Amino acid sequence: MHEYGGRSYLALPDGGFVFVKEDDQRMYRTSADGQVTVLTPDDGARYADFTLSPDGTEVWCVRESEHAEGVTRAVVAVPLAGGEVRVLVAGADFYACPTASPDGRRLVVLSWNHPQMPWDGTCLQLVQDGTTVTLLGGPGESVLAPVWKDDSSLYVISDRSGWWNLYELAVDGSALRPLCPIDEEFAQPLWELGGRPYGILEDGRLAVLHGRGDQRLAVLDPEDGTLQDLDLPYTTWHPALAVSGSLIAGTAAAPDLPWSLVTVDVAGGWTPVATPVADLPDPIHLPRPSELVARGRSGRSVSAYVYPPSDTSAGPAPYVVFVHGGPTGHVGTDLDLGKAFFTSRGIGVADVNYAGSSGYGRAHRERLRGQWGVADVEDVVAIAEELARAGLADPARIAVRGGSAGGWTVLAAITATRVFSAATSYYGLSTVEGFSEESHDFESRYVSELIGPVDPSTREPLARAHLTSCPVLLLQGLDDPVVPPSQSTRFADALKRAGMPYAYLEFPGESHGFRKQETIIRCLEAELSFYGQCFGFTPPGIPPLDLA
């Protein structure tokens, strides 16, 4: 769904399970005794954002169908006993969060249309007796995560104040009440379907995530707005909570704790249920982040988390500036062994929440509108220059690396400035030419909104490749539906014509975000060898990377 997925599974009260198989994208039901039944036709449709109908006989979800004339989406009902799938809501380009009222008489759903993305503007729609009305939202308001309080009111998140805050909304439209109006975010961008960053506890209070940048788990009293953080060792959470009684379940991490499934009892205590990492490196090899704030040439501030190398005794160190994707993503302080791979080998890391990043309010997200390739570049350059000014980084040994939209910023930075001495792009965009036709539907209009009404060739890296100021490493999955391989191969060809040293590595079977262990190892070792060649050292035990 949208090429990013979103909760294509659901546990049933009878002990059964509904899920989607990756190979055929059809919905299946498995009973408590292990019997498996197929629920949807073999027509290539995709299903996500599952919820059980109030009477327990159907799964309501979002369906995405590809046709010769394009892609359509609808909210549909899939009978658990088998039978024809029926359409509940259709007509908009996108849907999310289908949620039925407790009495089953009403359905609310989020919708939006091209060219907007869900962090730009969404509509909260109420469906009742065959009629659909808009309760909240529009082109300038991002509404997220509706949850019914009772049959006549619901909780919802909106950024109408400039920040994603929680509200209580009467379904008759008579009242909209802010629960805790503060300059913090209670949600993150809706890239994946199916999650809710809050839930209702048995005593009526809400388990919520909130903060700037990193988000903390807290309990919010919707009556008086009291917000109480829970005393936990985790510094960042995935924006999806499951709440039952006094228990909260979610996935969380910290600089020295891997992403783990955690249960928290608001009455006291927490338990890590599962962690994907059996053995962590010695804590001495895990860097501790600190926040660095810099000001760009426009005078606006930008923040980054700085992870110093394990040995700082030699003075200013080589650094790699990380640029996240999205570009509406954001970086937190979760454990990242990729960062530790570099810091334990003497290379510092700075992870930037540049213009367009989420976690800092709508205004910060919208700084990138019409300024992609300008404001983001200004921010990563500002952090690099501040690292050097503060004596942390050697200005002659600063690299920049990023993936996807972050790869665009990397390539734009090295074709517009001379700050960096090496650059790595993971499946990065190099040109907007043909992107709308080559990429998937969800992001097909996104780039034009980010670039704005200017000639793209004045900003896009491919058109300026002859101005590239440092060697480049390009890493690309050959099965990427979001950023096609041509985005990397065309830039590699341009570097060859310009006589700039580069390496291009491609990986069959990899998509948008590498998953195979051998691919990740190959990429990290290639990066380290690449930085060694650019910074003037030879990393021991690492295969040398050949530069063209």
N, C-alpha and C positions, 0 to 999 in steps of 0.2 A: 504494500500500500504506500503510494507516494515514493516508492523505492527506499523508504526508511522504516516501514513496518509500524506495528502498534497493537499489542495485546490481542493476538489472534488465538486466544484460548479462553476457556471459562470452566471453572469447577462447578458441578451441579449438586444440588442438595441431596440427591440419591447416591452420591459417591461416584458418579460418572464424570465424564470430562468431554468437553467439546474443543476441538483444535483444528488448525490448518496444517496440512502437510506441505513442506517446502517444495517438493518436486512437482506437484500438480496444482497447488493452491486451492484445493477443494476442502470443504469443511467435513469433519468426521466427528462421530460421537462414539465414545467408548463407555460401556456400562461398567458397573462395579465388578461384574464377573468376567470382564475382559472382552466381551463381544463388541466388535467394531462395525459401525454402520455409516455409510456415506450419506451426507445430507444435501449436497449441492451438485449441480450438473457439471460435466466436464467441458466447460466452455471458456476456460482461461480467466474467469473473473477472480478477483482477489477480495478477501474479507478481513475486516479488522474492527477493533473497538467494540468487543462483545459485551452485551448485558442481557440478563435473563428477563423475559417479559414478566409482568406482574402475576400472571396466572401460571407461570412456570412451564408453559407448553412450547415456547419459541425462544430463539436467540435473536435479539435485535442488534443490528450491526451496520457498519458502512460497507457497501459493495463498490468496487471499482472495476469497470468493464472497458476493454479496448475494442474499438470498432475501426473500420476503414476510414470513417470520417472523423475519428478522434476518440477521446476518453470521456466517459460519463461516470458519474457517481450518484448513489442514492442510499437512503436508509432503508433497509429491508428487514423482513421477518422471516427467519428460517425455522420451519417446524421441526421439533426434536423427534417427532414420530415419523418424519419423512413427508414428502409432499412438495408442492409447488412453492417456490420462494415468492413472497408478495412484497410489493413496494409500499413503504409507509410515507416517505417524503422524497421528492425528486425536483429537479429544476435548477438548482444551484450548481456551480462548478465543483464545490468541495463541501464535505460535511464532516462533523466530528461530534463526539460526546452525546450520542443518543441516550436519553435518560427519562424513564417513565416515572410519573407521580406514584406515590404509594397506593392510591386507589385504582391505578391503571387507566384513568379517564383522560389523562393528558400526557403528552410527550414533548420534551424540549430537546432541541438540537442546535448546534452551532453550524453556521454556513458562511461561506464567502465566495467571491468570484474573482476571476482574473481581471486585472493584473495584480491584485492585492495578495499579500501573504498573510497568514493568520495573526502575525504580530503587528500588522498594519491596521487591519479592521476586520471584525467579524460581526455577525448578527446572531443574537439569541432568539430563536424562533419557537413559538408555542403551537403545537398541533393538537387540535381537539375537534372531534366530529367532522373531520374532513376539511377543516379550515385551518390555515396557517397564518399567524400574525407575528410580527417582530416585536419583542418585548424590550430589547436593549441592543445597543451597538450600532455600527454603521461604518462608513469608510474611514473615519478618524478615531475609532474606539475599538480596541482589542478586548473582546470579552472571552473568557475562558472558564472551563471547569465547572459547569453547573451541577449542583447537588441539591436534591429536594430536602427541605427542612420538614415540611408536612404537605398536605394536599393543596394548600393555598399559597405557599411561599417557598422560595428556594434561596440557597446561597450561590453566589457567583463571583468571579474575579473580573475586574475591569481596570483599565489603565486611564480612565477618564480624568483622573487627578494628575496624570503624568507618571504614575507608578501603578503597577499591578497590585491593587488592594482588594480586600474582601468586602462584599456587600450582601445585605439581605434584600430580596426583591419580592414584592407581592405580585402574583401572576395576573392580577387584574390591572396592574400598572399604577396602582394608587400610591405606592411608596417604594423608595429606594434608599436604604439606610447604610452608610459606611460603618463597618464594624470596628476598624482600627486604622484611622487615617494617618499614616506615617509615610515618610519618604524612604520606603523600602519596598522590595519586590516580594510578593507572595506567590509568584509563578515564574515559569521560564517559557521560552518560545515553543510553540506547538509544532515541533518537527516530527515527533512520533505520536500516534494516536493511542488512546486507551488509559492514560494515567490521570490521576487527580492529585495535586500537591497538598491536599488537606482532606479531612474526614471528620465525621461527627462521632464523638465519644458517647458512652452510655449516659453520662450526666448532662448532656446537651452542649458541653464545651467542644471546641474544635481543635484537633491536632493539625498544626500548620507548619509550613516551612517559610522562613522569612529571612531577609537580610539584603546587604549590598554585596554583589559578587558572590562569595560563599553564602550558603543559606543554613540556618540553624533550625533544629526541631523545637517547637514550642507548643504551649497550650493557650488558646485564645478563648476568653469568655465573651460570647457574642452579645451579652446583655450590657456589660459595662466597659468592654474594650480592653480589659486587662490581658496583657501578653506576658507569659511566664516561660522563659527558656528552660529546657530540661538539661540537667547537668550530665553531659555525655562527652566522651572523648573524641567524637566525630566532628569534623569541621565542614563537611559538605555532604549533600544528599542528592540522590536522583529524584526528580520531581514527580514521584508517584508513591503515595502512601496507601496502605490498606489498614482500615480501622475496624475493630470489633470489640465491643464492651469497653474495657479500659486498656486494651492492647493496641499498639501501633506497630506495623511492620513496614520496613522500607530497606533500601540499600544505601549504605553510607560509607564514607572513607575519611581518612585523615592523612597528614604527611607521612606518618609512620604506621598507618593501618590500611590494609588493602580494602578494596570495595567488598563489602560483606552484606549478607542478608541479616538484618538486625530486628529483634522484637523488643519493644519498650513498653513497660507497664507504668502508666502515669501515677499509679499508687506507689511506685518506687521500684527501681531495678531495670536492668537491660541485659539482653542475652544475644551474643552473636550466634546465629543459627547456622550459617554456612559461609565459608570464605573460599575463594577459588585458588588461593595461594597456600600451599602446604608449608613451605619453608621460605622465609624472607632472608635477605642478606643481613649481615650484622648491622645493627643500627648505626654504627659508625660510618657506614657507606650510604646512609639515607640522608639526603640534604634537607635542611630545615629552611622553609621559605620566610622571607621578610618582604614587606610591601615597599615598592619604590614608586614615587610619584614624580612625574616630569611635566614640563610645559612645552608644547610645540611652538612653532613659529606663529601660529594664530593666537597664542596665549591661553588656549584651553588645556586643562590638565588631563593626563592619562596615567593610569596606574598599571603596574606589572608586579608579579611575584618573582623575586630573585632567589635563585638557588645557587649559592656559591660553591666553587670546587672544594673538594675535601681538604686540599692543602692550599692555603692562601699565603704561605710564608714567602713565596717567590715574588710577591708584588702583584701588579695588575695582570690578570689572567686572560686567556682566550675565553670568549663567550659565544654562545649561540642564542639569538633572539628567536623565541618560538612565536608563531602567528597562528592562532586557532582558525578553524573553518567556520562556516555558517553563511555569511559573516556574523550572523546574530548569535553565535555561540558565545560562551564565556569560559574562562579558565578559573578553576578553584585551586584549593590546596590539597587535593587528594594525592595519595601515593602514586607515583608514576615511575616505574622502574626504568623507563626509557630516559628520563632525566637523570636518574642515579647512574645509568650507564655512562653518561658523559661526565657528571660531576666527580665520580669516583676515579676518573681518568684525567682529572685536572682541568676540565672545561666547564665553566659556569653556564647557567641557563637563566634567561629572563623570559617569562611568559606574560604576554601583553594582552590586556583588555582594551583594545583599541576602539576608535570610533565605530559605532555600529554594534558593539558587544551588548549583550543583555546583562541584566543584573544591576544596572545603574540608572534605570528610568527610561521613559520613552524618548526624552530629548537626546540622551546619549545614543540610543539606537538610531534615531533619525538624523544624527550628524552625518551619517554615511549616505543618506538619500541624495542622489545626484552627484556624490563626491567620492564614489568608489575609485580607488587608484590615486586619490589625493589625500583625503583626511586620514585614511588608514595608513598610508605611507608616511605621512607627517608624524603620526603617533609612534610607529615602530622606530623611526629614525630618532625621535626625541628620546625614547628609552635608551637606544644605543649610545647616543651622545651623553646622556646623563650617567650611564654606567662608566664611561670614560672620564667624565668630569669628576665623578666621585672617587676615582682612583681604583675602581673595582675591575674594570676591563682595560686591556691593552687596545687602544683604538686601531691598531694595525692588524688586530686578530679578532674581529667580530664578524660572525656569520649570522645569516638569517635563514630560517626554515619554516615551512608551513605546508598545509595540505588543503586541497579543494579551493575554497575561496581564499584561504590563507596562502595557498600557492600563488594565486593572482597577486596578492599584496607583495609577496616575496619577489616575484618577477617584475612587478611594477617598481618596487623600490630600487632594484639594481639597474633598471633602465632609466631611472629618473634622478638617482643620487649616486655618490661615490663614497658612501659610508661603510659599506660591507666588503669584506675580502673573500667571502664564499657564500654560496646560496644553494639551498636544497628545496626542491618543489616535489611534494607528494601529490600526484594526480591534480595538479593545479591548472586553473584556467589561464590561457595565454591570449585568447582572442574571443571577442563576442560574436565574430562573424560566423553565422550558421549555428550558433549555440541554441537558439530557440527551436530550430528544426532538429538538431542532433540530440538535445537533452530530453529529459522526461517532462511530462506535462506539469507536474507540481511546480517546478522551477523555471518553466519555459518563458515566463514574462518577468521573472525576478531581476535578471541582469539589466534589462532596459530601464527598470525603475532605479537601480543603483547607479547606473552610468548617468542618466538624465539626458536632457536635450542638447547633447554636444556630439561632435564627431568622435566616435569611439577610438579612431586611430590616433587621436591626440593623447590617449591614456593607455591603450592596450599594449601589453608587453611585446606581443609579436610584431607589431608595427614599429616598435622602437628597439628591436633586438640588437640592431647594429650599435646601439649605445650601451649595451651591457658592460658593467664595470668590473666584473669579477667572474671567476669560474663557477659553473653551475652543475649540480647533480639533479637529474630528472628521474623520478620513480613513478611507474605507471602500471596499473592493472589493465589487462587486455579485455576484461569483461565489464568494464565500468560503464553503466548506463547514464551516469550523471555528468561526468566529465570524460568524453570519449578520448581514446588514445591519440587521436589526431591533434589534440590540444598540446600534447607533449612532443610528439614527433615533429610537428611543424616548427616548434620553437627550437628543437635540437638541430634541425636542418638550417635554421637561421643562424644559430651559433656557429655552426660549421662554416657557413659562408662568411661570417664575420671574423673567423680565426680565433674565437674565444674558446679556451679549454673547457670541455664539458664531458659528462658521462650520462648515458641514457640506459636505464635498466627497465625491462618490461617483464611482467609476471602473468603468465597464462593462468586462468582460473581465479584471478583476484578481481574484486569489484571495487566499489568506492569505499575504501577503508580496508586495509589488509588484515586477513584473519589467520592465514596459515603460519605456523611457527617458523618454518624454514624461510618464509618470505620476510618476516619481521627480523629474524636474525641476520639475513643477508643485507637488509636495508640498513640496520644499525651499524654493522661492520663496514659497509660501503661508506656510510656517512663518516665514521671515525677515520677511515683511511683517507677520505677526501679532505677532511679538515686538517689532518696531519700534513698532507701535501701542501695545503694552502697556508697553514700556520707555521710550518717548518719543523715538524717532528715526525718520527716514525713510530706508530703504535705497535707494541710487541704483540705477536700472536694473531695479527689481523691480516687477512689476505689483501694485498695491495689492489687498489681500484685503478683500472686503466682509464686515463683521460684521453679523449680524442682531441 
